[in-house]
Structure formats: structure tokens, C-alpha cells
Amino acid sequence: MAIINKVERDSREFAGRHSTTVIAKYMTGRLRGERVLQISTYGSSNREVPDQASQSMVFGEEAARQLWEVLGKEFGFG
């Protein structure tokens, strides 16, 4: 499992909305002594195994801070 250590803006234009919606769940913990945040998405209701985690992203502390800053900037969170 890879740990995200940097969050950067993509220069390409956003292509549009994906056709399905899913639930994401998060957990926190320690990995090799570093605090991490893991966000996992779970299969859509029409998937063969709907409640199985399909993708996970693990953020180290610095990347989580960068994500927080992006959310604040893009969505106006304080």
C-alpha cells in the first residue's frame, strides 16, 4: 500500500461527473510510526460484491494537511 505524501493540482480540465455513487469510509492509525488517514471507497449497489472496499488512499500527516488546505481553498471551508 502506498502512502500519499504530496497533493498537487492537476492542470487538466475536469471532464465531468462519474455515473455511479458510492460510500467512502475513513479510519486513522499509525503506519511505521507515522499518523495516517485512510479513506476507502466501497462498491456501488450494482457491483458484484457491493460491500467490498474497492480503492483506498492513505495520507501521511503532511499530505493530509495539504488536502485540508485544498478543501478550504476550493470549497471555502474555514
Protein Blocks (a to p, Z undefined) as FASTA:
>chain_A
ZZdfbdcddfbdcfbdcfbdcddddddddeehiacddddddddfkbmblmbcfbdcdddf
klmmmmmmmmmmmnopZZ
